[in-house]
Amino acid sequence: CSIHVSPSMSWGTVWTRYAPSLLLVGLLGRQLGLQAGFQVVETANCSRWGTSSDNGLFEDGDIIIGGLFSLRYTPPSIDYSFMQQPDIKACKGVQNLPLQYIYAMLFALEEINRSLTLLPGVKLGYHIHDSCALPAWALKAALSMVGGNSFTCDTEPIPLIIGGSNSVTAQILSRVLGPLSVPLLSYTASCPCLSDRQQYPNFFRTMASDVYQARAVAQLATHFKWTWIGAVIADNDYGHMAVKESIQENSVCLAFVETLQRETIVNDATRAALTIQASTAKVILIFTWYTDVIELFHQLSNLNVTDRQFLASEAWSTSGDLLQDVASHKVARGVLGVAIRSTVLPGFDSYIRRLSPLLRPDDEFLKDFWQKEFGCDPNTNGSSQDASLPPCKGTETLEEVQNFFTDTSQLRVTYNVYLAVYAAAHALHSLLSCPERGNSPGNTSSCSLPKEIKPFELMQHLSKVKFTTPQEELFYFQGGDITAKYDLVNWQSTPQGGLQLVLIGRVDGFDLRLNDTAIEWSTGSNQVPVSVCSESCAPGTRKASRKGEPICCFDCISCADGEISNQTGSLQCEHCPAEFWSNTERTVCIPRQLDFLSFNETLGITLTAVAVSGVTVTTAVFVVFLHHRQTPVVRANNSELSFLLLLSLKLCFLCSLLFIGRPSDWACRFQQAAFGISFVLCVSCLQVKTFVVLAAFRSARPGAEALMKWFGPGQQRGSVCFFTSIQVIICIIWLTVSPPTPQPDLQIPGLKVTLKCAMASVVGFSLVLGYIGLLGCTSLLLAFLARKLPDNFNEAKLITFSMLIFCAVWVAFVPAYVSSPGKYAVAVEVFAILASSFGLLFCIFAPKCFIILLRPEKNTKKHLMAR
């Protein structure tokens, strides 16, 4: 780095004056990875390093705003190092759109200078330079603008620069200008890294961060329910950021990711095209430059892949080269993309059309454009750089010219430049306004003069700027960013066979507004393309992830009984409330149907028939015994107890009918009481009969004659009443304190829920059953002891067999009852009642009826008493 100083300067003056420049060069060296060296050369001449007077547009004013644009481009074979002096002649090829950006800045400045409310009495000037798309040249121009008197030149330092045509250039400029607190306002830099206020506190932009366009793409995918997407991206931070923001954080799965590099674009594009052809994903996201997309579309066209729906980033969604590339038309039809928001600037079209070198003789940029557009030399002083061109006639005009420079129908980046100028103007207006003229009360700064503007003060006011543009749009910064606003565009076919750009919606922050009916899809159909790994699960099913596959790939499993899913794509099934159950389709909960052991069903009819049969048989036996009541068989062992036993058996058969039918409060109480008392009465009669048999044979022994007087008919009746009264007391207490009530058994799964008598007190029911079991076991034990007593007709044997059957039935009843679901538990209890009753009836009375009816010759006292 050479510093040219006057011979009369002292070394203290040199150090004081050039310390900021040395600091900037050191910072730049660290940014570019270079080593910085310094030398001081005595000279009396002043020249701006790397910025010749003809390499820009200049207009004096009270305040000068800097502008940096990449107007021309450098051929790839030419590479200039940072320290090499630039040759403007090597930078050729005026580009139409950047030229439009420059005149948008001039147009905005002229509007502001004419305004009576914005910066009244203050004229804004400009210094605009062409960086030739080289970051190093952009930096040199920026340093020359902010240097001012530090380079011993006469111009004032420029407090603000509008520039940074790409993110790399913006990062370099912001880092270098940061220590001087010079604000940098970019109109195209979109890297999310520039939102970091710690690293880039002086950076502002009117272009939204790429994060927001990636999220806008994700909103599109969500809107159209695309969950299985392929991605083709640039192999850099721009592409990988898109995958992270638009895919991974928005429940969208990637079928594949292909990266493209410019150095190997043909091979990369071929590989990506083959991947797209083989993939099941019908929607492809492309986040890369338009030049890469052209090659990719050519490869897809060669493979005849024309049914994919492409999502475009703003880097190529409005590319004129792609729209005009005939070879890509059959692939590119239906492209859906995010674009920088567009607008129309009133008066700007006529402003562009009126431009002429005759009216702007010092405008070198316009002269270069004139030479390219009209093929003539607009210089009238003979200073043409190309002597082969004929002089212009002076009648050339832009009125009929149609190109990107004159096309003002959809201004995108151009409008960003326009906004940047207005943001700078409003910040200057706020800075130059005195506190007593409307500034916030907390502002203690004094009024600034145009020539005394400090960049760091301007940066503070720029961060707080908030205004309404001439287009009635509210503008403000959030840190250094703005609210994201995008157009949604669609590439549609024209009658001539080409493609045109059609606006089909907008994105404002997180608000998506889209006209679905205006979209032309890649398939040519009006139906939205479907791009999913697995079809959405229908209502009644739920998603089940596949092991080792993305979450968008899943199987659909039917909901279990009692669970439903009433939405498409449910992640889990919901349990129905206890009173409801799922329908057959598992889509809605319906009220459960009450079920009980009914007289109308087969099982109920069968049990009823068996019970009635038992009553009939018991009645027949009763009639037989009554008719033959004077015979020895009937009179043996107290005929009164036999008749009482037959009556209790009839009650046992009848009480089983109480368990059939719809349970009610009284039915639940009465059935348990009838069941308990009837069986106790029955077993009591058997137990007393057994006592009588034992007493009769014991009294035959010497000295035991008085034993029978304790077991006479009165004592037998009293014993039966005593045993039965205990059960009656238990039932009364149980049914009074905590009676059973009819309740649906909701614990059993199924559409049908059993209405049964719920035992509110298990203790009461256990006492009833336990007492019956105690009497039964006692009777069994006594009958077993009396089974070998000498008698041709020993009733103890019959009681033993009957009690064995009785106990076996009720022992088997317990596990069967517990394991039986719903109404079948009631059927098991009815069956146990009937089985035990029939066992008692047949075991005790069948042999007697056999003798009475079929062997009357044995129905004698002599036969019964014979050994």
WOVEN-V55344 format. One record per residue. RES is the residue in one letter. PHI is phi in degrees with one decimal (NA if undefined). D_FIRST is the distance of its C-alpha to the first C-alpha in Angstrom with 2 decimals. Layout:
RES;PHI;D_FIRST
RES;PHI;D_FIRST
//
This chain:
C;NA;0.00
S;-102.1;3.79
I;-111.1;6.56
H;-93.1;9.81
V;-128.7;12.88
S;-77.5;16.53
P;-60.7;18.30
S;-85.8;20.76
M;-75.2;18.55
S;-83.5;19.36
W;-66.2;17.03
G;-63.9;18.84
T;-66.1;18.10
V;-60.1;14.34
W;-64.8;14.49
T;-62.7;16.92
R;-76.3;15.20
Y;-107.2;11.64
A;-56.2;12.84
P;-59.5;13.35
S;-67.4;9.87
L;-63.8;8.65
L;-61.9;11.70
L;-62.8;11.09
V;-66.4;7.90
G;-62.6;10.12
L;-63.4;13.00
L;-64.1;11.61
G;-59.6;10.87
R;-67.0;14.45
Q;-65.0;15.81
L;-95.4;14.70
G;74.2;15.29
L;-109.0;11.88
Q;-95.9;10.45
A;-103.9;7.25
G;-126.3;5.98
F;-130.6;4.87
Q;-146.2;6.30
V;-110.5;8.47
V;-117.9;10.13
E;-79.3;13.52
T;-156.1;14.63
A;-103.2;17.26
N;-95.8;16.31
C;-115.1;15.08
S;-146.6;14.03
R;-74.6;13.21
W;-72.1;10.40
G;80.4;12.52
T;-134.9;15.73
S;-74.8;18.16
S;-63.9;21.19
D;-93.1;23.53
N;-100.5;21.87
G;168.9;23.73
L;-117.8;26.67
F;-134.8;26.59
E;-145.8;29.40
D;-73.2;29.44
G;-173.7;31.33
D;-65.7;31.92
I;-132.7;29.62
I;-104.9;26.95
I;-108.5;26.63
G;-86.9;23.74
G;-138.1;24.59
L;-126.8;22.85
F;-136.6;25.07
S;-93.9;25.05
L;-78.1;27.16
R;-104.9;26.52
Y;-125.7;26.01
T;-100.4;24.21
P;-55.3;26.53
P;-59.2;26.22
S;-75.2;25.73
I;-103.7;22.36
D;-131.7;19.41
Y;-105.8;15.88
S;-76.9;13.06
F;-64.2;10.46
M;-83.5;7.75
Q;-81.6;10.71
Q;-65.5;11.80
P;-72.2;15.00
D;-111.8;18.30
I;-61.9;20.76
K;-69.8;23.61
A;-78.2;23.06
C;-98.5;23.56
K;-124.9;27.32
G;81.5;30.34
V;-65.4;30.76
Q;-95.1;32.24
N;-68.3;35.17
L;-65.5;34.80
P;-58.2;31.18
L;-65.3;32.27
Q;-64.3;35.14
Y;-61.0;32.84
I;-60.9;31.00
Y;-77.0;34.35
A;-66.4;35.60
M;-65.2;32.88
L;-64.6;33.95
F;-61.1;37.58
A;-64.8;37.14
L;-63.4;35.35
E;-67.0;38.19
E;-62.1;40.76
I;-66.6;39.23
N;-64.5;39.01
R;-85.8;42.69
S;-71.4;43.69
L;-94.4;45.86
T;-112.8;45.34
L;-101.4;41.70
L;51.5;39.38
P;-65.7;42.07
G;77.9;40.90
V;-118.1;37.21
K;-99.6;35.50
L;-95.7;32.72
G;-106.5;30.12
Y;-153.6;27.50
H;-126.5;24.17
I;-114.9;24.41
H;-122.2;21.80
D;-100.3;22.35
S;-87.0;20.05
C;58.0;21.93
A;60.8;22.70
L;-115.0;19.22
P;-56.4;17.79
A;-63.8;14.15
W;-68.6;15.09
A;-62.1;17.05
L;-66.7;14.26
K;-61.5;12.14
A;-64.5;15.45
A;-64.4;16.25
L;-64.2;13.20
S;-66.7;14.02
M;-75.3;17.61
V;-87.4;17.42
G;-69.8;14.99
G;57.2;17.75
N;-69.7;17.89
S;-63.9;14.76
F;-105.9;13.05
T;57.5;16.03
C;-104.9;17.72
D;-86.8;21.36
T;-77.6;21.61
E;-78.9;22.49
P;-62.4;20.57
I;-90.0;22.21
P;-81.9;24.06
L;-154.6;24.74
I;-124.8;23.57
I;-99.6;26.07
G;-179.6;24.43
G;83.8;23.67
S;-72.2;25.89
N;-148.3;26.25
S;-67.1;26.16
V;-64.3;23.08
T;-62.4;20.98
A;-64.0;22.73
Q;-64.1;21.99
I;-63.5;18.21
L;-62.9;18.29
S;-65.9;20.81
R;-65.8;19.02
V;-76.1;15.80
L;-82.0;17.94
G;-58.1;20.48
P;-59.3;19.24
L;-92.8;19.40
S;58.1;22.82
V;-84.1;22.18
P;-67.2;24.93
L;-118.2;24.34
L;-109.0;27.55
S;-99.2;27.87
Y;-110.6;30.78
T;-136.7;30.81
A;-66.2;28.99
S;-125.4;31.96
C;-62.5;30.87
P;-60.2;33.02
C;-62.0;30.14
L;-74.3;28.72
S;-79.7;31.90
D;-75.3;30.75
R;-72.1;30.25
Q;-71.0;28.99
Q;-87.7;25.89
Y;-129.4;25.55
P;-69.9;27.18
N;-100.1;25.58
F;-98.6;26.57
F;-133.7;29.64
R;-152.8;31.19
T;-104.3;34.20
M;-111.3;34.51
A;-68.4;36.65
S;-64.1;35.52
D;-61.0;36.62
V;-57.9;38.89
Y;-74.3;41.17
Q;-71.3;41.57
A;-64.8;42.43
R;-70.3;45.00
A;-65.0;46.30
V;-62.0;46.92
A;-63.5;48.71
Q;-62.6;50.82
L;-62.4;51.85
A;-61.5;52.86
T;-67.2;54.83
H;-61.4;56.44
F;-96.4;57.76
K;60.3;58.58
W;-91.7;56.35
T;-115.2;55.99
W;-127.7;55.33
I;-127.8;52.10
G;-93.2;49.96
A;-133.6;46.19
V;-120.8;43.74
I;-132.8;40.17
A;-71.6;36.62
D;-81.7;35.56
N;-155.6;32.89
D;-62.2;32.89
Y;-60.1;34.17
G;-72.3;37.26
H;-68.3;38.05
M;-62.2;37.77
A;-61.6;40.36
V;-63.3;42.75
K;-65.7;42.47
E;-78.2;42.94
S;-92.0;45.42
I;-112.8;47.47
Q;-65.4;47.61
E;-99.5;47.83
N;-136.5;50.42
S;56.1;53.33
V;-113.9;52.51
C;-100.2;52.74
L;-96.6;50.67
A;-76.4;52.66
F;-165.7;49.57
V;-133.8;45.77
E;-113.9;44.14
T;-108.4;40.39
L;-121.2;38.64
Q;-122.9;35.43
R;-64.7;34.05
E;-67.9;33.63
T;-126.8;37.37
I;-63.8;38.69
V;-65.9;41.86
N;-64.6;43.08
D;-65.4;42.16
A;-65.9;43.87
T;-64.0;46.94
R;-63.3;47.23
A;-64.7;46.87
A;-63.8;49.48
L;-65.4;51.95
T;-65.4;51.44
I;-62.2;52.10
Q;-63.7;55.20
A;-84.6;56.60
S;-80.1;55.87
T;-83.7;58.47
A;-71.4;55.87
K;-96.1;56.42
V;-117.1;53.36
I;-121.3;49.87
L;-91.3;46.68
I;-123.4;43.64
F;-118.4;40.19
T;-160.8;37.74
W;-84.2;36.24
Y;-64.3;38.62
T;-65.5;37.68
D;-69.3;38.87
V;-66.2;41.98
I;-58.2;42.92
E;-65.0;43.05
L;-62.8;44.96
F;-65.6;47.48
H;-63.2;48.04
Q;-67.4;48.93
L;-66.3;51.23
S;-64.6;52.86
N;-64.2;53.61
L;-88.3;55.29
N;60.6;57.13
V;-93.3;55.96
T;-123.6;56.61
D;-108.9;58.08
R;-95.3;55.02
Q;-98.8;53.77
F;-100.5;49.97
L;-106.0;47.96
A;-107.1;44.70
S;-82.9;41.50
E;-67.5;39.83
A;-67.2;37.33
W;-140.5;40.15
S;-66.8;43.18
T;-117.9;42.67
S;-66.1;41.18
G;-67.9;42.63
D;-62.5;41.97
L;-70.0;44.13
L;-62.5;46.81
Q;-95.2;47.07
D;-81.7;47.05
V;-62.1;50.74
A;-64.1;50.62
S;-98.6;49.69
H;-61.5;52.33
K;-71.0;55.09
V;-90.3;52.76
A;-84.8;50.77
R;-61.5;53.80
G;87.4;54.15
V;-54.6;50.57
L;-114.6;50.19
G;-138.7;46.70
V;-101.3;44.59
A;-129.7;42.58
I;-58.2;40.42
R;-56.4;42.98
S;-111.2;43.85
T;-156.5;45.05
V;-119.9;46.01
L;-96.2;44.43
P;-58.8;47.17
G;89.5;46.25
F;-71.7;43.13
D;-62.6;45.00
S;-66.9;46.24
Y;-61.5;42.82
I;-65.1;41.35
R;-64.9;44.37
R;-85.4;44.06
L;-62.8;40.47
S;-161.2;40.35
P;-60.8;37.94
L;-66.6;40.66
L;-88.2;40.21
R;-131.7;36.41
P;-66.3;35.44
D;-95.6;31.76
D;-88.9;31.41
E;-69.5;29.50
F;-62.2;29.90
L;-66.4;33.64
K;-62.8;33.85
D;-62.1;32.32
F;-64.4;34.81
W;-62.0;37.61
Q;-61.8;36.96
K;-69.3;37.05
E;-79.4;40.08
F;-106.5;42.27
G;66.0;41.09
C;-138.3;40.89
D;-97.2;38.47
P;-80.5;38.46
N;-73.5;36.65
T;-98.0;39.22
N;-99.3;37.17
G;75.5;36.89
S;-99.4;33.14
S;-67.5;33.63
Q;-83.1;31.13
D;-125.6;34.10
A;-70.0;36.82
S;-78.1;39.19
L;-86.8;39.85
P;-74.5;42.76
P;-67.6;42.34
C;-73.2;43.33
K;-81.6;46.75
G;93.4;45.73
T;-99.7;48.24
E;-64.9;45.93
T;-145.7;45.86
L;-92.7;44.72
E;-61.4;48.16
E;-104.5;49.31
V;-78.4;46.03
Q;-122.6;46.00
N;-156.0;42.75
F;-64.4;40.32
F;-70.4;38.81
T;-92.1;42.21
D;-80.7;43.71
T;-113.8;43.81
S;-72.0;46.71
Q;-134.3;44.75
L;-84.6;41.44
R;-115.0;39.50
V;-62.9;35.70
T;-56.8;36.27
Y;-69.7;38.24
N;-61.1;35.51
V;-62.7;33.18
Y;-58.4;36.08
L;-65.0;36.57
A;-61.2;32.93
V;-63.8;33.18
Y;-67.7;36.44
A;-63.1;35.16
A;-62.4;32.33
A;-64.2;34.94
H;-68.5;37.37
A;-65.1;34.79
L;-63.5;33.95
H;-61.2;37.70
S;-65.6;38.30
L;-67.9;35.57
L;-81.4;36.87
S;-79.6;40.47
C;-76.8;42.06
P;-58.4;43.76
E;-74.0;47.15
R;-104.4;46.77
G;126.6;46.87
N;-70.0;44.03
S;-63.2;45.05
P;-59.7;46.85
G;-77.5;44.49
N;-82.8;41.50
T;-101.2;41.03
S;-71.7;37.98
S;-84.2;38.68
C;-64.4;38.40
S;-96.7;34.91
L;-100.7;34.23
P;-54.3;32.22
K;-84.3;29.64
E;-115.5;29.45
I;-70.4;28.83
K;-101.4;26.88
P;-56.9;25.31
F;-68.9;26.82
E;-68.5;30.23
L;-63.1;29.95
M;-63.9;29.15
Q;-64.5;32.30
H;-70.6;34.43
L;-66.6;33.10
S;-68.4;34.25
K;-103.9;37.71
V;-65.6;38.12
K;-155.3;41.45
F;-153.2;42.98
T;-107.8;45.17
T;-72.1;43.66
P;-58.3;45.58
Q;-92.0;46.82
E;62.3;48.50
E;-113.0;46.21
L;-75.7;45.33
F;-127.3;41.61
Y;-163.2;39.90
F;-100.7;37.24
Q;-112.8;38.16
G;73.1;35.11
G;-111.8;32.55
D;-103.3;35.03
I;-119.3;37.93
T;-64.8;41.46
A;-69.9;41.60
K;-136.1;43.50
Y;-132.5;44.10
D;-94.8;46.39
L;-106.2;48.60
V;-118.2;49.02
N;-134.1;51.47
W;-88.6;51.38
Q;-117.5;54.82
S;-73.2;56.64
T;-105.3;57.42
P;-58.5;60.69
Q;-83.3;58.84
G;94.2;57.78
G;-94.4;54.16
L;-125.7;52.36
Q;-132.7;51.50
L;-92.8;49.64
V;-123.8;52.08
L;-78.7;51.33
I;-122.3;53.66
G;172.1;52.39
R;-142.1;49.72
V;-122.6;48.16
D;-121.5;47.55
G;68.2;46.20
F;-109.2;48.86
D;-93.5;51.48
L;-101.8;52.28
R;-120.5;54.34
L;-139.7;55.45
N;-97.4;58.10
D;-62.1;59.42
T;-71.8;61.93
A;-88.5;59.32
I;-85.2;57.60
E;-103.9;58.16
W;-86.7;57.94
S;-64.2;56.95
T;-80.6;60.58
G;82.4;61.85
S;-95.0;64.09
N;-84.7;64.28
Q;-82.0;64.38
V;-65.2;61.30
P;-59.6;60.18
V;-105.0;61.03
S;-137.0;58.47
V;-135.7;59.74
C;-77.5;60.16
S;-134.6;63.56
E;-62.1;65.72
S;-59.1;66.10
C;-71.0;69.02
A;-71.3;71.99
P;-55.2;73.75
G;98.4;75.93
T;-130.9;73.35
R;-137.0;70.22
K;-79.2;67.05
A;-131.9;66.98
S;-62.8;63.63
R;-90.7;63.54
K;-63.1;62.38
G;81.2;59.01
E;-119.2;58.30
P;-60.5;56.23
I;-67.0;57.95
C;-77.5;58.50
C;-103.6;60.80
F;-153.8;64.09
D;-109.2;67.85
C;-105.6;70.28
I;-115.8;73.05
S;-63.9;76.10
C;-66.8;76.54
A;-71.6;79.18
D;-58.5;82.55
G;85.9;82.27
E;-124.3;78.58
I;-138.2;77.11
S;-139.5;73.87
N;-105.0;74.17
Q;-127.7;70.66
T;-74.0;68.89
G;75.4;66.45
S;-68.9;67.72
L;-81.2;66.10
Q;-151.5;69.30
C;-91.5;72.91
E;-103.2;74.46
H;-74.4;77.75
C;-74.1;80.59
P;-58.3;82.34
A;-59.6;85.43
E;-83.5;87.81
F;-124.1;86.03
W;-144.1;85.37
S;-73.4;83.20
N;-77.9;84.69
T;-62.2;84.93
E;-81.8;81.55
R;60.5;79.89
T;-113.2;78.47
V;-151.4;80.47
C;-88.8;82.50
I;-116.9;86.15
P;-59.2;88.90
R;-73.6;90.62
Q;-87.5;94.22
L;-72.2;96.89
D;-131.4;98.94
F;-156.1;102.11
L;-73.4;105.16
S;-101.3;107.13
F;-71.1;110.74
N;-91.6;109.55
E;-94.3;107.52
T;-60.0;108.93
L;-63.0;108.25
G;-65.5;109.80
I;-64.2;112.80
T;-63.2;113.38
L;-64.6;113.28
T;-63.1;115.50
A;-62.5;118.00
V;-65.0;118.09
A;-63.4;118.59
V;-64.2;121.38
S;-62.4;122.91
G;-62.7;122.85
V;-63.3;124.54
T;-64.2;127.12
V;-63.1;127.92
T;-61.9;128.15
T;-64.1;130.49
A;-62.9;132.61
V;-62.6;132.88
F;-60.1;133.79
V;-65.5;136.56
V;-60.7;137.86
F;-65.5;137.97
L;-68.1;139.61
H;-70.1;142.26
H;-110.0;142.95
R;-71.0;142.50
Q;-93.7;145.84
T;-79.2;145.17
P;-59.0;144.39
V;-65.2;140.87
V;-74.8;139.87
R;-76.0;141.66
A;-63.7;140.18
N;59.6;137.48
N;66.6;138.07
S;-63.8;138.04
E;-63.8;136.65
L;-68.1;133.40
S;-65.3;133.30
F;-66.2;133.56
L;-65.6;130.91
L;-66.0;128.66
L;-63.9;129.11
L;-65.3;128.27
S;-67.9;125.06
L;-65.7;124.05
K;-63.1;124.58
L;-65.0;122.30
C;-64.2;119.67
F;-63.4;119.76
L;-69.7;119.62
C;-65.6;116.75
S;-64.9;114.53
L;-67.6;114.77
L;-68.7;113.05
F;-84.1;109.83
I;-100.6;109.77
G;108.8;108.54
R;-70.2;105.91
P;-65.5;105.53
S;-133.5;106.36
D;-59.7;106.64
W;-72.5;110.40
A;-63.2;110.30
C;-62.6;107.75
R;-72.2;109.96
F;-71.0;113.25
Q;-66.7;112.21
Q;-72.3;111.11
A;-66.9;114.17
A;-63.9;116.53
F;-61.9;114.93
G;-66.4;115.13
I;-71.4;118.67
S;-62.0;120.16
F;-72.4;119.02
V;-65.7;120.06
L;-61.6;123.46
C;-64.9;123.71
V;-68.5;122.67
S;-62.6;124.87
C;-60.9;127.90
L;-64.7;127.11
Q;-66.6;126.65
V;-66.5;129.97
K;-57.5;131.68
T;-65.2;130.39
F;-58.6;131.68
V;-63.9;135.07
V;-61.3;135.29
L;-62.5;134.47
A;-67.0;136.89
A;-63.8;139.70
F;-76.6;139.61
R;-70.6;139.09
S;-70.2;142.08
A;-74.8;144.28
R;-77.7;143.91
P;-60.4;146.57
G;86.0;145.79
A;-116.2;143.15
E;-66.0;145.49
A;-79.0;144.08
L;-68.2;140.51
M;-69.8;141.11
K;-68.6;142.01
W;-85.2;138.33
F;-128.7;137.35
G;-77.7;139.76
P;-58.2;138.85
G;-67.1;137.94
Q;-64.4;135.62
Q;-65.5;133.99
R;-63.0;133.32
G;-64.1;132.04
S;-63.0;129.66
V;-61.6;128.19
C;-64.1;127.78
F;-64.6;126.23
F;-60.4;123.64
T;-72.9;122.82
S;-64.1;122.59
I;-60.9;119.79
Q;-65.2;117.70
V;-63.5;118.65
I;-63.5;117.41
I;-60.1;114.10
C;-65.2;113.61
I;-62.8;114.51
I;-64.4;112.04
W;-61.2;109.27
L;-73.1;109.75
T;-84.3;110.00
V;-76.7;106.99
S;-147.0;104.47
P;-76.9;105.89
P;-68.9;104.09
T;-131.1;102.53
P;-72.6;101.46
Q;-142.7;97.70
P;-72.9;95.47
D;-86.2;94.10
L;-75.1;90.40
Q;-76.1;89.36
I;-85.6;90.68
P;-69.6;88.16
G;134.4;89.28
L;-66.4;89.99
K;-91.9;93.50
V;-114.9;93.86
T;-78.8;97.16
L;-92.0;99.09
K;-136.9;100.96
C;-82.5;102.63
A;-84.5;100.02
M;-79.3;101.43
A;-69.6;100.25
S;-124.0;101.98
V;-68.0;101.80
V;-63.9;104.10
G;-62.1;106.92
F;-64.9;106.75
S;-66.1;106.58
L;-65.7;109.72
V;-62.5;111.61
L;-66.9;110.72
G;-64.2;111.15
Y;-68.0;114.62
I;-62.1;115.67
G;-64.0;114.32
L;-63.3;116.17
L;-64.9;119.48
G;-63.4;118.89
C;-66.4;118.17
T;-64.3;121.20
S;-64.0;123.41
L;-62.8;122.10
L;-66.1;122.81
L;-65.8;126.35
A;-65.9;127.17
F;-67.7;125.99
L;-70.0;128.32
A;-98.9;131.26
R;-69.4;130.72
K;-105.8;133.45
L;-65.9;136.19
P;-70.1;139.51
D;-169.3;140.02
N;-66.1;140.36
F;-129.3;138.09
N;-89.5;135.63
E;-67.9;133.29
A;-62.1;130.90
K;-64.1;129.82
L;-64.4;129.01
I;-65.4;127.05
T;-62.2;125.14
F;-63.5;124.02
S;-64.2;123.20
M;-73.2;121.09
L;-62.3;119.28
I;-63.9;118.30
F;-58.9;117.45
C;-66.8;115.14
A;-62.7;113.56
V;-62.7;112.73
W;-78.9;111.11
V;-69.2;109.23
A;-71.3;107.74
F;-64.2;107.12
V;-59.9;104.43
P;-66.0;101.72
A;-66.0;102.61
Y;-67.4;102.31
V;-67.2;98.95
S;-88.2;97.39
S;-85.3;98.78
P;-85.9;96.46
G;53.8;97.51
K;-69.7;101.04
Y;-70.3;101.88
A;-66.4;102.02
V;-65.3;104.79
A;-62.3;106.51
V;-63.7;106.42
E;-65.5;108.10
V;-62.5;110.77
F;-62.6;111.36
A;-64.2;111.81
I;-62.0;114.33
L;-67.0;116.27
A;-64.2;116.12
S;-67.3;117.36
S;-67.2;120.05
F;-64.7;121.33
G;-61.6;121.26
L;-65.2;123.49
L;-63.1;125.73
F;-75.4;126.41
C;-67.1;126.58
I;-92.5;129.11
F;-101.8;131.13
A;-62.0;131.04
P;-61.5;133.51
K;-67.1;135.85
C;-64.7;135.80
F;-62.4;136.46
I;-68.5;139.62
I;-64.3;140.72
L;-92.7;140.35
L;-111.4;140.72
R;-129.0;142.66
P;-63.1;145.09
E;-64.4;147.45
K;-91.1;144.94
N;-86.0;144.71
T;-130.4;147.51
K;-68.8;147.62
K;-63.7;149.29
H;-69.6;146.53
L;-68.2;143.77
M;-91.3;145.42
A;-70.0;146.42
R;-82.3;144.58
//
